[in-house]
Amino acid sequence: MPKRSTKGGATVAKVKKVVEELRPAIQGDGGDVSLVGVRDGVVKISFEGACTTCPISTVTLKMYVEETLKKRVPGITRVEAVG
């Protein structure tokens, strides 16, 4: 069975909190983001709304969501968009 992220539930709770704090900025552009899961330092998110067809959603993913999570949640190494 694959390991969960380093601090298990505590890490997931921190990631959820940060994602919730990022949502208003993303919603302001007509999109949304939700947490799908966290495993082994990798966060999986789902973009919704305008983000699903936005040509710069990969920039939002890497430069905004991923960078913020890496800075604020120890052990996060990568963020991936799914779905």
C-alpha positions in Angstrom: 0.0 0.0 0.0 1.4 3.5 -0.9 2.4 5.7 1.9 0.4 8.8 2.7 2.1 12.2 2.9 4.7 12.6 5.6 2.4 13.9 8.3 -0.8 12.2 7.2 -3.9 14.0 8.3 -2.1 17.1 9.4 -0.6 17.6 6.0 -3.9 17.1 4.3 -5.6 19.6 6.6 -2.9 22.2 5.9 -3.2 21.6 2.1 -7.0 22.0 2.4 -6.6 25.3 4.2 -4.2 26.7 1.7 -6.4 25.6 -1.3 -9.4 27.3 0.3 -7.4 30.5 0.7 -6.4 30.3 -3.0 -9.9 29.7 -4.3 -11.2 33.4 -4.2 -8.5 34.6 -6.6 -9.2 31.7 -9.0 -12.9 32.2 -8.7 -12.4 35.9 -9.5 -11.4 34.8 -13.0 -14.4 32.5 -13.5 -12.7 29.3 -12.4 -12.4 27.2 -9.3 -10.1 24.6 -7.8 -10.7 21.7 -5.4 -8.5 19.3 -3.6 -8.6 15.7 -4.9 -6.0 14.2 -2.6 -2.5 14.2 -1.2 0.0 11.3 -1.3 3.7 11.1 -0.9 4.1 14.9 -1.1 2.1 15.1 -4.3 -1.1 17.2 -4.2 -3.8 16.4 -6.8 -6.3 19.2 -7.6 -9.1 19.6 -10.0 -9.7 22.8 -11.9 -13.3 23.7 -12.7 -15.2 26.4 -14.6 -13.2 28.7 -16.8 -10.0 27.0 -15.7 -10.8 23.9 -17.7 -10.5 25.7 -21.0 -8.0 28.5 -20.0 -4.7 28.4 -21.9 -2.8 29.6 -18.9 -4.2 27.2 -16.3 -0.8 25.4 -16.3 0.8 28.7 -15.3 -1.8 29.1 -12.5 -1.1 25.5 -11.4 2.7 25.8 -11.3 3.3 29.4 -10.4 0.4 30.1 -8.1 -1.0 26.9 -6.6 2.2 24.7 -6.5 4.5 27.5 -5.4 2.2 28.6 -2.6 1.7 25.0 -1.4 5.4 24.2 -1.4 6.1 27.4 0.6 3.4 26.9 3.2 3.2 23.1 3.6 6.3 21.2 4.5 6.8 18.0 2.4 4.9 19.1 -0.7 7.0 18.4 -3.7 4.5 18.7 -6.6 1.0 19.6 -7.6 -0.8 17.9 -10.4 -4.2 18.8 -12.1 -6.4 15.8 -12.6 -9.7 15.3 -14.4 
